[in-house]
């Protein structure tokens, strides 16, 4: 039982962590004088990650929560057997949504508090590090291991 089907072949879980990771990298590369741009990038990345995680949440098949769903598998180094595998089960899926929801709720509060304040190097580092922490939290909830079978 699920609400709708997502298009097959789209790496939904990778898009979730990339929507957190890439804005963090972009914020680190932007000069502190461009405070409006830093805020927009942070808020946009948080919003995109929340929307993507909600799409996955509502498309999840709750009739079989024990098996991995939205599995992505890519051979990174086939010579040594290293693979990139992501998938979510019934326990890790709510954690992904909570991590992205927390990012979305923290970002506007931080933006509102710092809006009149001049963005310095430390604020830029803080914004990007908070986004990286949320990315790490989210990616640790998306189970990636070669121990799980590919069950699309």
C-alpha angles and dihedrals in degrees: 000000000000135000100239144345123255119215112272119238095039113117095228097170093048089050090055095055093038090054087060100037101046096052089050090054091046092051091052090054096050121092114249091239089070093071096151091055091049091053093047093049093048095048093044094051091048092050094048092049091050093050092048093048091049090051090054091044094054094042093051115116103235092185088079108029095155096067124073116257133191087031116185120191128183130168106233102172107005091176090070098026098252114154136178106228126170130175140147130224131190094280101043096045096071089046091056091051092046092050093051092043090052090051090051093048095045096047098060092044091052091045094050092049095048099037097102092036121090112252111236133183089272093053091049089050090046093051094048094043092050089052091048091049090052089047090052091047091050095045092050088057091052101079113230120178141124088234093079122081119237102254101164 
